[in-house]
C-alpha cells in the first residue's frame, strides 16, 4: 500500500508541474499572427519571466525563432 501511495503522489507532482511548464508557440499565438505578444505570453508565468531576455530585437513580441530559445 505504501508503494501505491508514493506512486500516486509522484504522479500528482509530475502532472501539476507539467501544467505550469511553458506552452508551445502555436498555442500561445492566440491571434495567429506569427508572433507572441506580451499579452498572449501573460498566461504563462515562466515565459513572462523570460520575455525581455527572449525578445532580442526589443519589439515587444516573440518570433518563433526568439521563442525557440526559451
mmCIF file of the N, C-alpha and C atoms, coordinates in Angstrom:
data_MODEL
# 
_entry.id   MODEL 
# 
loop_
_atom_site.group_PDB 
_atom_site.id 
_atom_site.type_symbol 
_atom_site.label_atom_id 
_atom_site.label_alt_id 
_atom_site.label_comp_id 
_atom_site.label_asym_id 
_atom_site.label_entity_id 
_atom_site.label_seq_id 
_atom_site.pdbx_PDB_ins_code 
_atom_site.Cartn_x 
_atom_site.Cartn_y 
_atom_site.Cartn_z 
_atom_site.occupancy 
_atom_site.B_iso_or_equiv 
_atom_site.pdbx_formal_charge 
_atom_site.auth_seq_id 
_atom_site.auth_comp_id 
_atom_site.auth_asym_id 
_atom_site.auth_atom_id 
_atom_site.pdbx_PDB_model_num 
ATOM 1   N N  . UNK A 1 1  ? 0.815  -1.201 0.000   1.00 0.00 ? 1  UNK A N  1 
ATOM 2   C CA . UNK A 1 1  ? 0.000  0.000  0.000   1.00 0.00 ? 1  UNK A CA 1 
ATOM 3   C C  . UNK A 1 1  ? 0.858  1.264  0.000   1.00 0.00 ? 1  UNK A C  1 
ATOM 4   N N  . UNK A 1 2  ? 1.956  1.232  0.731   1.00 0.00 ? 2  UNK A N  1 
ATOM 5   C CA . UNK A 1 2  ? 2.833  2.393  0.803   1.00 0.00 ? 2  UNK A CA 1 
ATOM 6   C C  . UNK A 1 2  ? 3.398  2.739  -0.577  1.00 0.00 ? 2  UNK A C  1 
ATOM 7   N N  . UNK A 1 3  ? 3.738  1.729  -1.367  1.00 0.00 ? 3  UNK A N  1 
ATOM 8   C CA . UNK A 1 3  ? 4.259  1.953  -2.715  1.00 0.00 ? 3  UNK A CA 1 
ATOM 9   C C  . UNK A 1 3  ? 3.208  2.603  -3.595  1.00 0.00 ? 3  UNK A C  1 
ATOM 10  N N  . UNK A 1 4  ? 1.969  2.201  -3.452  1.00 0.00 ? 4  UNK A N  1 
ATOM 11  C CA . UNK A 1 4  ? 0.881  2.782  -4.236  1.00 0.00 ? 4  UNK A CA 1 
ATOM 12  C C  . UNK A 1 4  ? 0.726  4.258  -3.891  1.00 0.00 ? 4  UNK A C  1 
ATOM 13  N N  . UNK A 1 5  ? 0.773  4.594  -2.606  1.00 0.00 ? 5  UNK A N  1 
ATOM 14  C CA . UNK A 1 5  ? 0.654  5.990  -2.184  1.00 0.00 ? 5  UNK A CA 1 
ATOM 15  C C  . UNK A 1 5  ? 1.805  6.847  -2.731  1.00 0.00 ? 5  UNK A C  1 
ATOM 16  N N  . UNK A 1 6  ? 3.007  6.305  -2.685  1.00 0.00 ? 6  UNK A N  1 
ATOM 17  C CA . UNK A 1 6  ? 4.160  7.035  -3.208  1.00 0.00 ? 6  UNK A CA 1 
ATOM 18  C C  . UNK A 1 6  ? 4.031  7.243  -4.715  1.00 0.00 ? 6  UNK A C  1 
ATOM 19  N N  . UNK A 1 7  ? 3.568  6.203  -5.404  1.00 0.00 ? 7  UNK A N  1 
ATOM 20  C CA . UNK A 1 7  ? 3.389  6.302  -6.854  1.00 0.00 ? 7  UNK A CA 1 
ATOM 21  C C  . UNK A 1 7  ? 2.345  7.356  -7.197  1.00 0.00 ? 7  UNK A C  1 
ATOM 22  N N  . UNK A 1 8  ? 1.232  7.345  -6.477  1.00 0.00 ? 8  UNK A N  1 
ATOM 23  C CA . UNK A 1 8  ? 0.182  8.339  -6.720  1.00 0.00 ? 8  UNK A CA 1 
ATOM 24  C C  . UNK A 1 8  ? 0.671  9.754  -6.418  1.00 0.00 ? 8  UNK A C  1 
ATOM 25  N N  . UNK A 1 9  ? 1.436  9.910  -5.365  1.00 0.00 ? 9  UNK A N  1 
ATOM 26  C CA . UNK A 1 9  ? 1.973  11.223 -5.021  1.00 0.00 ? 9  UNK A CA 1 
ATOM 27  C C  . UNK A 1 9  ? 2.938  11.713 -6.095  1.00 0.00 ? 9  UNK A C  1 
ATOM 28  N N  . UNK A 1 10 ? 3.766  10.828 -6.605  1.00 0.00 ? 10 UNK A N  1 
ATOM 29  C CA . UNK A 1 10 ? 4.704  11.192 -7.669  1.00 0.00 ? 10 UNK A CA 1 
ATOM 30  C C  . UNK A 1 10 ? 3.958  11.573 -8.947  1.00 0.00 ? 10 UNK A C  1 
ATOM 31  N N  . UNK A 1 11 ? 2.918  10.826 -9.285  1.00 0.00 ? 11 UNK A N  1 
ATOM 32  C CA . UNK A 1 11 ? 2.122  11.142 -10.472 1.00 0.00 ? 11 UNK A CA 1 
ATOM 33  C C  . UNK A 1 11 ? 1.456  12.509 -10.327 1.00 0.00 ? 11 UNK A C  1 
ATOM 34  N N  . UNK A 1 12 ? 0.958  12.817 -9.162  1.00 0.00 ? 12 UNK A N  1 
ATOM 35  C CA . UNK A 1 12 ? 0.318  14.117 -8.926  1.00 0.00 ? 12 UNK A CA 1 
ATOM 36  C C  . UNK A 1 12 ? 1.332  15.245 -9.055  1.00 0.00 ? 12 UNK A C  1 
ATOM 37  N N  . UNK A 1 13 ? 2.522  15.046 -8.541  1.00 0.00 ? 13 UNK A N  1 
ATOM 38  C CA . UNK A 1 13 ? 3.572  16.057 -8.627  1.00 0.00 ? 13 UNK A CA 1 
ATOM 39  C C  . UNK A 1 13 ? 3.981  16.305 -10.070 1.00 0.00 ? 13 UNK A C  1 
ATOM 40  N N  . UNK A 1 14 ? 4.179  15.247 -10.831 1.00 0.00 ? 14 UNK A N  1 
ATOM 41  C CA . UNK A 1 14 ? 4.583  15.381 -12.232 1.00 0.00 ? 14 UNK A CA 1 
ATOM 42  C C  . UNK A 1 14 ? 3.502  16.082 -13.041 1.00 0.00 ? 14 UNK A C  1 
ATOM 43  N N  . UNK A 1 15 ? 2.256  15.702 -12.834 1.00 0.00 ? 15 UNK A N  1 
ATOM 44  C CA . UNK A 1 15 ? 1.180  16.318 -13.620 1.00 0.00 ? 15 UNK A CA 1 
ATOM 45  C C  . UNK A 1 15 ? 0.967  17.775 -13.232 1.00 0.00 ? 15 UNK A C  1 
ATOM 46  N N  . UNK A 1 16 ? 1.147  18.123 -11.969 1.00 0.00 ? 16 UNK A N  1 
ATOM 47  C CA . UNK A 1 16 ? 0.958  19.519 -11.571 1.00 0.00 ? 16 UNK A CA 1 
ATOM 48  C C  . UNK A 1 16 ? 2.079  20.398 -12.090 1.00 0.00 ? 16 UNK A C  1 
ATOM 49  N N  . UNK A 1 17 ? 3.310  19.912 -12.103 1.00 0.00 ? 17 UNK A N  1 
ATOM 50  C CA . UNK A 1 17 ? 4.402  20.723 -12.625 1.00 0.00 ? 17 UNK A CA 1 
ATOM 51  C C  . UNK A 1 17 ? 4.312  20.836 -14.140 1.00 0.00 ? 17 UNK A C  1 
ATOM 52  N N  . UNK A 1 18 ? 3.774  19.835 -14.810 1.00 0.00 ? 18 UNK A N  1 
ATOM 53  C CA . UNK A 1 18 ? 3.600  19.908 -16.261 1.00 0.00 ? 18 UNK A CA 1 
ATOM 54  C C  . UNK A 1 18 ? 2.580  20.970 -16.624 1.00 0.00 ? 18 UNK A C  1 
ATOM 55  N N  . UNK A 1 19 ? 1.617  21.196 -15.770 1.00 0.00 ? 19 UNK A N  1 
ATOM 56  C CA . UNK A 1 19 ? 0.594  22.203 -16.044 1.00 0.00 ? 19 UNK A CA 1 
ATOM 57  C C  . UNK A 1 19 ? 1.184  23.605 -16.052 1.00 0.00 ? 19 UNK A C  1 
ATOM 58  N N  . UNK A 1 20 ? 2.300  23.790 -15.376 1.00 0.00 ? 20 UNK A N  1 
ATOM 59  C CA . UNK A 1 20 ? 2.919  25.101 -15.291 1.00 0.00 ? 20 UNK A CA 1 
ATOM 60  C C  . UNK A 1 20 ? 4.125  25.247 -16.209 1.00 0.00 ? 20 UNK A C  1 
ATOM 61  N N  . UNK A 1 21 ? 4.385  24.249 -17.045 1.00 0.00 ? 21 UNK A N  1 
ATOM 62  C CA . UNK A 1 21 ? 5.516  24.359 -17.952 1.00 0.00 ? 21 UNK A CA 1 
ATOM 63  C C  . UNK A 1 21 ? 5.160  25.223 -19.144 1.00 0.00 ? 21 UNK A C  1 
ATOM 64  N N  . UNK A 1 22 ? 6.166  25.672 -19.812 1.00 0.00 ? 22 UNK A N  1 
ATOM 65  C CA . UNK A 1 22 ? 5.961  26.581 -20.925 1.00 0.00 ? 22 UNK A CA 1 
ATOM 66  C C  . UNK A 1 22 ? 5.134  25.927 -22.026 1.00 0.00 ? 22 UNK A C  1 
ATOM 67  N N  . UNK A 1 23 ? 4.187  26.678 -22.542 1.00 0.00 ? 23 UNK A N  1 
ATOM 68  C CA . UNK A 1 23 ? 3.327  26.207 -23.610 1.00 0.00 ? 23 UNK A CA 1 
ATOM 69  C C  . UNK A 1 23 ? 4.070  26.263 -24.936 1.00 0.00 ? 23 UNK A C  1 
ATOM 70  N N  . UNK A 1 24 ? 3.461  25.673 -25.976 1.00 0.00 ? 24 UNK A N  1 
ATOM 71  C CA . UNK A 1 24 ? 4.102  25.747 -27.283 1.00 0.00 ? 24 UNK A CA 1 
ATOM 72  C C  . UNK A 1 24 ? 3.697  27.023 -28.016 1.00 0.00 ? 24 UNK A C  1 
ATOM 73  N N  . UNK A 1 25 ? 4.470  27.374 -29.027 1.00 0.00 ? 25 UNK A N  1 
ATOM 74  C CA . UNK A 1 25 ? 4.310  28.641 -29.731 1.00 0.00 ? 25 UNK A CA 1 
ATOM 75  C C  . UNK A 1 25 ? 2.899  28.810 -30.295 1.00 0.00 ? 25 UNK A C  1 
ATOM 76  N N  . UNK A 1 26 ? 2.415  27.818 -31.020 1.00 0.00 ? 26 UNK A N  1 
ATOM 77  C CA . UNK A 1 26 ? 1.117  27.947 -31.676 1.00 0.00 ? 26 UNK A CA 1 
ATOM 78  C C  . UNK A 1 26 ? -0.036 28.084 -30.685 1.00 0.00 ? 26 UNK A C  1 
ATOM 79  N N  . UNK A 1 27 ? 0.086  27.476 -29.528 1.00 0.00 ? 27 UNK A N  1 
ATOM 80  C CA . UNK A 1 27 ? -0.944 27.610 -28.502 1.00 0.00 ? 27 UNK A CA 1 
ATOM 81  C C  . UNK A 1 27 ? -0.964 29.030 -27.952 1.00 0.00 ? 27 UNK A C  1 
ATOM 82  N N  . UNK A 1 28 ? 0.213  29.605 -27.750 1.00 0.00 ? 28 UNK A N  1 
ATOM 83  C CA . UNK A 1 28 ? 0.295  30.955 -27.197 1.00 0.00 ? 28 UNK A CA 1 
ATOM 84  C C  . UNK A 1 28 ? -0.056 32.036 -28.216 1.00 0.00 ? 28 UNK A C  1 
ATOM 85  N N  . UNK A 1 29 ? 0.195  31.773 -29.490 1.00 0.00 ? 29 UNK A N  1 
ATOM 86  C CA . UNK A 1 29 ? -0.107 32.748 -30.546 1.00 0.00 ? 29 UNK A CA 1 
ATOM 87  C C  . UNK A 1 29 ? -1.604 32.685 -30.855 1.00 0.00 ? 29 UNK A C  1 
ATOM 88  N N  . UNK A 1 30 ? -2.391 33.215 -29.943 1.00 0.00 ? 30 UNK A N  1 
ATOM 89  C CA . UNK A 1 30 ? -3.853 33.101 -29.994 1.00 0.00 ? 30 UNK A CA 1 
ATOM 90  C C  . UNK A 1 30 ? -4.434 33.724 -31.264 1.00 0.00 ? 30 UNK A C  1 
ATOM 91  N N  . UNK A 1 31 ? -3.922 34.874 -31.678 1.00 0.00 ? 31 UNK A N  1 
ATOM 92  C CA . UNK A 1 31 ? -4.496 35.542 -32.848 1.00 0.00 ? 31 UNK A CA 1 
ATOM 93  C C  . UNK A 1 31 ? -3.903 35.037 -34.166 1.00 0.00 ? 31 UNK A C  1 
ATOM 94  N N  . UNK A 1 32 ? -2.926 34.135 -34.092 1.00 0.00 ? 32 UNK A N  1 
ATOM 95  C CA . UNK A 1 32 ? -2.376 33.508 -35.283 1.00 0.00 ? 32 UNK A CA 1 
ATOM 96  C C  . UNK A 1 32 ? -1.568 34.423 -36.183 1.00 0.00 ? 32 UNK A C  1 
ATOM 97  N N  . UNK A 1 33 ? -1.015 35.508 -35.636 1.00 0.00 ? 33 UNK A N  1 
ATOM 98  C CA . UNK A 1 33 ? -0.272 36.454 -36.465 1.00 0.00 ? 33 UNK A CA 1 
ATOM 99  C C  . UNK A 1 33 ? 1.215  36.126 -36.594 1.00 0.00 ? 33 UNK A C  1 
ATOM 100 N N  . UNK A 1 34 ? 1.642  34.998 -36.038 1.00 0.00 ? 34 UNK A N  1 
ATOM 101 C CA . UNK A 1 34 ? 3.028  34.572 -36.196 1.00 0.00 ? 34 UNK A CA 1 
ATOM 102 C C  . UNK A 1 34 ? 3.991  35.080 -35.148 1.00 0.00 ? 34 UNK A C  1 
ATOM 103 N N  . UNK A 1 35 ? 3.501  35.825 -34.164 1.00 0.00 ? 35 UNK A N  1 
ATOM 104 C CA . UNK A 1 35 ? 4.328  36.301 -33.052 1.00 0.00 ? 35 UNK A CA 1 
ATOM 105 C C  . UNK A 1 35 ? 3.523  36.183 -31.754 1.00 0.00 ? 35 UNK A C  1 
ATOM 106 N N  . UNK A 1 36 ? 4.237  36.173 -30.648 1.00 0.00 ? 36 UNK A N  1 
ATOM 107 C CA . UNK A 1 36 ? 3.595  36.139 -29.331 1.00 0.00 ? 36 UNK A CA 1 
ATOM 108 C C  . UNK A 1 36 ? 3.782  37.501 -28.683 1.00 0.00 ? 36 UNK A C  1 
ATOM 109 N N  . UNK A 1 37 ? 2.679  38.177 -28.435 1.00 0.00 ? 37 UNK A N  1 
ATOM 110 C CA . UNK A 1 37 ? 2.727  39.479 -27.767 1.00 0.00 ? 37 UNK A CA 1 
ATOM 111 C C  . UNK A 1 37 ? 2.884  39.266 -26.267 1.00 0.00 ? 37 UNK A C  1 
ATOM 112 N N  . UNK A 1 38 ? 3.177  40.344 -25.555 1.00 0.00 ? 38 UNK A N  1 
ATOM 113 C CA . UNK A 1 38 ? 3.261  40.240 -24.093 1.00 0.00 ? 38 UNK A CA 1 
ATOM 114 C C  . UNK A 1 38 ? 1.912  39.837 -23.516 1.00 0.00 ? 38 UNK A C  1 
ATOM 115 N N  . UNK A 1 39 ? 0.849  40.331 -24.103 1.00 0.00 ? 39 UNK A N  1 
ATOM 116 C CA . UNK A 1 39 ? -0.486 39.974 -23.642 1.00 0.00 ? 39 UNK A CA 1 
ATOM 117 C C  . UNK A 1 39 ? -0.732 38.478 -23.793 1.00 0.00 ? 39 UNK A C  1 
ATOM 118 N N  . UNK A 1 40 ? -0.348 37.918 -24.931 1.00 0.00 ? 40 UNK A N  1 
ATOM 119 C CA . UNK A 1 40 ? -0.524 36.482 -25.153 1.00 0.00 ? 40 UNK A CA 1 
ATOM 120 C C  . UNK A 1 40 ? 0.381  35.682 -24.221 1.00 0.00 ? 40 UNK A C  1 
ATOM 121 N N  . UNK A 1 41 ? 1.593  36.172 -23.989 1.00 0.00 ? 41 UNK A N  1 
ATOM 122 C CA . UNK A 1 41 ? 2.547  35.475 -23.130 1.00 0.00 ? 41 UNK A CA 1 
ATOM 123 C C  . UNK A 1 41 ? 2.158  35.529 -21.659 1.00 0.00 ? 41 UNK A C  1 
ATOM 124 N N  . UNK A 1 42 ? 1.303  36.471 -21.293 1.00 0.00 ? 42 UNK A N  1 
ATOM 125 C CA . UNK A 1 42 ? 0.962  36.670 -19.884 1.00 0.00 ? 42 UNK A CA 1 
ATOM 126 C C  . UNK A 1 42 ? 0.262  35.474 -19.253 1.00 0.00 ? 42 UNK A C  1 
ATOM 127 N N  . UNK A 1 43 ? -0.239 34.541 -20.054 1.00 0.00 ? 43 UNK A N  1 
ATOM 128 C CA . UNK A 1 43 ? -0.890 33.355 -19.495 1.00 0.00 ? 43 UNK A CA 1 
ATOM 129 C C  . UNK A 1 43 ? 0.126  32.329 -19.010 1.00 0.00 ? 43 UNK A C  1 
ATOM 130 N N  . UNK A 1 44 ? 1.406  32.538 -19.293 1.00 0.00 ? 44 UNK A N  1 
ATOM 131 C CA . UNK A 1 44 ? 2.462  31.603 -18.901 1.00 0.00 ? 44 UNK A CA 1 
ATOM 132 C C  . UNK A 1 44 ? 3.497  32.352 -18.061 1.00 0.00 ? 44 UNK A C  1 
ATOM 133 N N  . UNK A 1 45 ? 3.452  32.146 -16.757 1.00 0.00 ? 45 UNK A N  1 
ATOM 134 C CA . UNK A 1 45 ? 4.329  32.872 -15.830 1.00 0.00 ? 45 UNK A CA 1 
ATOM 135 C C  . UNK A 1 45 ? 5.805  32.646 -16.140 1.00 0.00 ? 45 UNK A C  1 
ATOM 136 N N  . UNK A 1 46 ? 6.165  31.430 -16.512 1.00 0.00 ? 46 UNK A N  1 
ATOM 137 C CA . UNK A 1 46 ? 7.566  31.134 -16.816 1.00 0.00 ? 46 UNK A CA 1 
ATOM 138 C C  . UNK A 1 46 ? 8.027  31.922 -18.046 1.00 0.00 ? 46 UNK A C  1 
ATOM 139 N N  . UNK A 1 47 ? 7.188  31.968 -19.068 1.00 0.00 ? 47 UNK A N  1 
ATOM 140 C CA . UNK A 1 47 ? 7.542  32.723 -20.269 1.00 0.00 ? 47 UNK A CA 1 
ATOM 141 C C  . UNK A 1 47 ? 7.633  34.213 -19.970 1.00 0.00 ? 47 UNK A C  1 
ATOM 142 N N  . UNK A 1 48 ? 6.706  34.730 -19.191 1.00 0.00 ? 48 UNK A N  1 
ATOM 143 C CA . UNK A 1 48 ? 6.730  36.158 -18.855 1.00 0.00 ? 48 UNK A CA 1 
ATOM 144 C C  . UNK A 1 48 ? 8.001  36.524 -18.096 1.00 0.00 ? 48 UNK A C  1 
ATOM 145 N N  . UNK A 1 49 ? 8.482  35.636 -17.259 1.00 0.00 ? 49 UNK A N  1 
ATOM 146 C CA . UNK A 1 49 ? 9.703  35.937 -16.505 1.00 0.00 ? 49 UNK A CA 1 
ATOM 147 C C  . UNK A 1 49 ? 10.926 36.032 -17.412 1.00 0.00 ? 49 UNK A C  1 
ATOM 148 N N  . UNK A 1 50 ? 10.854 35.433 -18.607 1.00 0.00 ? 50 UNK A N  1 
ATOM 149 C CA . UNK A 1 50 ? 11.972 35.441 -19.550 1.00 0.00 ? 50 UNK A CA 1 
ATOM 150 C C  . UNK A 1 50 ? 11.702 36.316 -20.766 1.00 0.00 ? 50 UNK A C  1 
ATOM 151 N N  . UNK A 1 51 ? 10.540 36.936 -20.839 1.00 0.00 ? 51 UNK A N  1 
ATOM 152 C CA . UNK A 1 51 ? 10.108 37.618 -22.057 1.00 0.00 ? 51 UNK A CA 1 
ATOM 153 C C  . UNK A 1 51 ? 11.126 38.644 -22.544 1.00 0.00 ? 51 UNK A C  1 
ATOM 154 N N  . UNK A 1 52 ? 11.562 39.547 -21.682 1.00 0.00 ? 52 UNK A N  1 
ATOM 155 C CA . UNK A 1 52 ? 12.504 40.605 -22.079 1.00 0.00 ? 52 UNK A CA 1 
ATOM 156 C C  . UNK A 1 52 ? 13.814 40.025 -22.575 1.00 0.00 ? 52 UNK A C  1 
ATOM 157 N N  . UNK A 1 53 ? 14.265 38.972 -21.933 1.00 0.00 ? 53 UNK A N  1 
ATOM 158 C CA . UNK A 1 53 ? 15.507 38.318 -22.331 1.00 0.00 ? 53 UNK A CA 1 
ATOM 159 C C  . UNK A 1 53 ? 15.367 37.654 -23.707 1.00 0.00 ? 53 UNK A C  1 
ATOM 160 N N  . UNK A 1 54 ? 14.220 37.047 -23.958 1.00 0.00 ? 54 UNK A N  1 
ATOM 161 C CA . UNK A 1 54 ? 13.986 36.358 -25.233 1.00 0.00 ? 54 UNK A CA 1 
ATOM 162 C C  . UNK A 1 54 ? 13.720 37.326 -26.383 1.00 0.00 ? 54 UNK A C  1 
ATOM 163 N N  . UNK A 1 55 ? 13.150 38.477 -26.086 1.00 0.00 ? 55 UNK A N  1 
ATOM 164 C CA . UNK A 1 55 ? 12.805 39.469 -27.109 1.00 0.00 ? 55 UNK A CA 1 
ATOM 165 C C  . UNK A 1 55 ? 14.073 40.218 -27.521 1.00 0.00 ? 55 UNK A C  1 
ATOM 166 N N  . UNK A 1 56 ? 14.917 39.543 -28.282 1.00 0.00 ? 56 UNK A N  1 
ATOM 167 C CA . UNK A 1 56 ? 16.244 40.079 -28.594 1.00 0.00 ? 56 UNK A CA 1 
ATOM 168 C C  . UNK A 1 56 ? 16.212 41.314 -29.481 1.00 0.00 ? 56 UNK A C  1 
ATOM 169 N N  . UNK A 1 57 ? 15.172 41.486 -30.300 1.00 0.00 ? 57 UNK A N  1 
ATOM 170 C CA . UNK A 1 57 ? 15.106 42.687 -31.130 1.00 0.00 ? 57 UNK A CA 1 
ATOM 171 C C  . UNK A 1 57 ? 14.343 43.827 -30.457 1.00 0.00 ? 57 UNK A C  1 
ATOM 172 N N  . UNK A 1 58 ? 13.812 43.566 -29.261 1.00 0.00 ? 58 UNK A N  1 
ATOM 173 C CA . UNK A 1 58 ? 13.172 44.602 -28.466 1.00 0.00 ? 58 UNK A CA 1 
ATOM 174 C C  . UNK A 1 58 ? 11.882 45.165 -29.023 1.00 0.00 ? 58 UNK A C  1 
ATOM 175 N N  . UNK A 1 59 ? 11.179 44.394 -29.859 1.00 0.00 ? 59 UNK A N  1 
ATOM 176 C CA . UNK A 1 59 ? 9.949  44.912 -30.459 1.00 0.00 ? 59 UNK A CA 1 
ATOM 177 C C  . UNK A 1 59 ? 8.689  44.596 -29.650 1.00 0.00 ? 59 UNK A C  1 
ATOM 178 N N  . UNK A 1 60 ? 8.852  43.962 -28.492 1.00 0.00 ? 60 UNK A N  1 
ATOM 179 C CA . UNK A 1 60 ? 7.701  43.664 -27.646 1.00 0.00 ? 60 UNK A CA 1 
ATOM 180 C C  . UNK A 1 60 ? 6.932  42.436 -28.062 1.00 0.00 ? 60 UNK A C  1 
ATOM 181 N N  . UNK A 1 61 ? 7.490  41.655 -28.973 1.00 0.00 ? 61 UNK A N  1 
ATOM 182 C CA . UNK A 1 61 ? 6.860  40.419 -29.443 1.00 0.00 ? 61 UNK A CA 1 
ATOM 183 C C  . UNK A 1 61 ? 7.936  39.348 -29.577 1.00 0.00 ? 61 UNK A C  1 
ATOM 184 N N  . UNK A 1 62 ? 7.512  38.096 -29.483 1.00 0.00 ? 62 UNK A N  1 
ATOM 185 C CA . UNK A 1 62 ? 8.437  36.986 -29.675 1.00 0.00 ? 62 UNK A CA 1 
ATOM 186 C C  . UNK A 1 62 ? 8.140  36.290 -30.992 1.00 0.00 ? 62 UNK A C  1 
ATOM 187 N N  . UNK A 1 63 ? 9.141  36.218 -31.841 1.00 0.00 ? 63 UNK A N  1 
ATOM 188 C CA . UNK A 1 63 ? 9.023  35.442 -33.069 1.00 0.00 ? 63 UNK A CA 1 
ATOM 189 C C  . UNK A 1 63 ? 9.226  33.957 -32.722 1.00 0.00 ? 63 UNK A C  1 
ATOM 190 N N  . UNK A 1 64 ? 8.970  33.072 -33.684 1.00 0.00 ? 64 UNK A N  1 
ATOM 191 C CA . UNK A 1 64 ? 9.217  31.648 -33.439 1.00 0.00 ? 64 UNK A CA 1 
ATOM 192 C C  . UNK A 1 64 ? 10.682 31.412 -33.125 1.00 0.00 ? 64 UNK A C  1 
ATOM 193 N N  . UNK A 1 65 ? 11.561 32.141 -33.806 1.00 0.00 ? 65 UNK A N  1 
ATOM 194 C CA . UNK A 1 65 ? 12.988 31.986 -33.570 1.00 0.00 ? 65 UNK A CA 1 
ATOM 195 C C  . UNK A 1 65 ? 13.362 32.412 -32.147 1.00 0.00 ? 65 UNK A C  1 
ATOM 196 N N  . UNK A 1 66 ? 12.846 33.551 -31.696 1.00 0.00 ? 66 UNK A N  1 
ATOM 197 C CA . UNK A 1 66 ? 13.128 34.010 -30.337 1.00 0.00 ? 66 UNK A CA 1 
ATOM 198 C C  . UNK A 1 66 ? 12.542 33.043 -29.316 1.00 0.00 ? 66 UNK A C  1 
ATOM 199 N N  . UNK A 1 67 ? 11.313 32.593 -29.558 1.00 0.00 ? 67 UNK A N  1 
ATOM 200 C CA . UNK A 1 67 ? 10.645 31.671 -28.628 1.00 0.00 ? 67 UNK A CA 1 
ATOM 201 C C  . UNK A 1 67 ? 11.392 30.346 -28.529 1.00 0.00 ? 67 UNK A C  1 
ATOM 202 N N  . UNK A 1 68 ? 11.986 29.899 -29.620 1.00 0.00 ? 68 UNK A N  1 
ATOM 203 C CA . UNK A 1 68 ? 12.664 28.599 -29.627 1.00 0.00 ? 68 UNK A CA 1 
ATOM 204 C C  . UNK A 1 68 ? 13.869 28.562 -28.685 1.00 0.00 ? 68 UNK A C  1 
ATOM 205 N N  . UNK A 1 69 ? 14.345 29.726 -28.268 1.00 0.00 ? 69 UNK A N  1 
ATOM 206 C CA . UNK A 1 69 ? 15.489 29.799 -27.355 1.00 0.00 ? 69 UNK A CA 1 
ATOM 207 C C  . UNK A 1 69 ? 15.062 29.722 -25.895 1.00 0.00 ? 69 UNK A C  1 
ATOM 208 N N  . UNK A 1 70 ? 13.773 29.600 -25.657 1.00 0.00 ? 70 UNK A N  1 
ATOM 209 C CA . UNK A 1 70 ? 13.252 29.549 -24.287 1.00 0.00 ? 70 UNK A CA 1 
ATOM 210 C C  . UNK A 1 70 ? 13.607 28.246 -23.613 1.00 0.00 ? 70 UNK A C  1 
# 
